[in-house]
């Protein structure tokens, strides 16, 4: 899979303290995107799903983190490898919550990968639209929706 970067600890891309992974590659190209550097499918670095999961888990343990955030780029354009990584992380640390940012509407994201969608506790869905600014947490533009699992709803409320 193609990865732009992995960073920890992060406290702005989800509840609590987290590790964040930015996948590399996005064809949506939303005007005003804050992560233009993640659009190219040739930039970043190629990593195996085992390498990525290992790095995420190492950082979780090293920093005592609460969850994992996946952004990009577009995670649902690498849905199966992202799902493989999250499944490995969940198997090792079922206590962690998962946040995924996608430019797709939630229904479209789910159609692209039901498996990935089921591994997500908090999905921030919808194309960034710089003409619709938002002051809500996690949502960059007012048209975006937050979809949660039961665990995600509890984490957002705390």
C-alpha positions in Angstrom: 0.0 0.0 0.0 1.1 3.6 -0.5 1.6 5.7 2.6 2.3 9.4 2.8 3.1 9.6 6.5 2.4 8.2 10.0 2.5 10.5 13.0 1.9 10.3 16.7 0.8 11.6 19.1 -2.0 13.5 17.4 -4.9 15.1 19.3 -7.0 16.9 16.6 -8.1 14.1 14.2 -10.4 12.3 16.6 -11.1 11.9 20.3 -8.2 11.5 22.7 -4.6 10.9 21.7 -4.1 9.1 18.5 -1.8 7.8 15.8 -2.6 9.1 12.4 -1.8 7.5 9.0 -2.2 9.5 5.7 -2.5 7.2 2.7 -1.0 8.4 -0.5 -3.2 8.9 -3.6 -6.5 10.7 -4.2 -8.3 11.3 -7.5 -11.1 13.4 -5.9 -8.8 16.5 -5.8 -11.1 18.7 -3.7 -10.3 22.4 -4.3 -8.8 23.9 -1.1 -7.7 20.5 0.3 -5.3 20.8 3.1 -3.4 17.6 2.0 -2.6 18.2 -1.6 0.7 16.5 -1.1 -1.2 13.2 -0.7 -2.9 13.3 -4.1 -0.2 11.8 -6.3 -0.2 8.0 -6.5 3.6 8.0 -7.1 4.7 10.0 -4.0 5.0 8.6 -0.5 6.4 5.2 0.1 5.3 1.6 -0.5 4.8 -0.4 2.7 3.3 -3.8 3.4 0.1 -4.0 5.5 2.1 -5.9 8.2 4.7 -3.0 8.2 2.1 -0.4 8.5 0.1 -2.2 11.3 3.4 -2.8 13.1 4.3 0.9 13.0 0.9 2.0 14.2 0.9 -0.5 17.1 4.5 0.5 18.1 3.5 4.1 18.2 0.2 3.3 20.1 2.3 1.4 22.8 5.1 4.0 22.8 2.8 6.9 23.4 -0.1 5.2 25.3 -2.6 6.2 22.6 -6.4 5.9 22.5 -7.1 5.3 18.8 -6.1 5.3 15.1 -7.0 7.9 12.5 -6.7 7.2 8.7 -6.8 10.2 6.3 -5.2 11.0 3.1 -5.2 10.9 0.2 -8.3 8.8 0.0 -8.5 5.8 2.2 -11.3 4.2 0.2 -9.2 4.3 -2.9 -6.9 1.8 -1.1 -9.8 0.2 0.8 -8.6 -3.4 1.0 -5.1 -2.7 2.2 -6.4 -0.1 4.7 -9.0 -2.7 5.9 -6.2 -5.3 6.3 -4.2 -2.9 8.4 -7.1 -2.0 10.6 -8.1 -5.7 11.0 -4.5 -6.4 12.2 -4.6 -3.4 14.6 -8.0 -4.4 16.0 -6.9 -8.0 16.5 -3.9 -6.8 18.6 -5.7 -3.9 20.3 -9.5 -4.2 20.3 -9.7 -1.3 22.8 -8.6 1.3 20.2 -11.2 3.3 18.2 -10.8 4.0 14.5 -11.5 7.3 12.7 -11.5 7.5 8.9 -11.8 10.6 6.8 -13.1 10.1 3.3 -14.1 12.4 0.5 -16.8 10.0 -0.5 -20.4 10.1 0.8 -20.9 7.5 3.5 -23.1 5.3 1.2 -20.5 5.5 -1.6 -17.7 4.6 0.8 -19.6 1.6 2.1 -20.2 0.4 -1.5 -16.5 0.7 -2.2 -15.7 -1.5 0.8 -18.2 -2.8 3.3 -15.3 -4.5 5.1 -13.5 -1.2 5.6 -16.7 0.6 6.6 -17.4 -2.0 9.3 -13.9 -1.5 10.9 -14.6 2.2 11.4 -16.0 3.8 14.6 -16.1 7.4 13.3 -16.4 8.1 9.6 -16.1 11.7 8.5 -17.6 11.5 5.0 -18.1 13.9 2.1 -16.0 16.0 -0.2 -14.3 19.1 1.3 -16.1 22.2 0.1 -14.2 25.4 0.9 -17.4 27.5 0.2 -19.1 25.8 3.2 -16.8 26.3 6.2 -17.6 24.5 9.4 -16.8 25.1 13.1 -17.9 21.6 14.2 -15.1 19.3 15.5 -13.7 16.9 12.9 -15.7 18.4 10.0 -13.8 20.8 7.7 -16.9 21.8 5.6 -20.6 22.0 6.6 -21.6 19.4 3.9 -19.6 16.6 5.5 -21.3 14.1 7.8 -20.1 12.1 10.8 -21.3 8.5 10.9 -20.6 6.5 14.1 -20.7 3.0 15.5 -21.9 2.7 19.0 -18.3 2.9 20.3 -17.7 5.9 18.1 -20.7 7.7 19.5 -19.5 7.1 23.1 -16.0 8.3 22.2 -17.3 11.5 20.6 -19.5 12.2 23.6 -16.6 11.8 26.1 
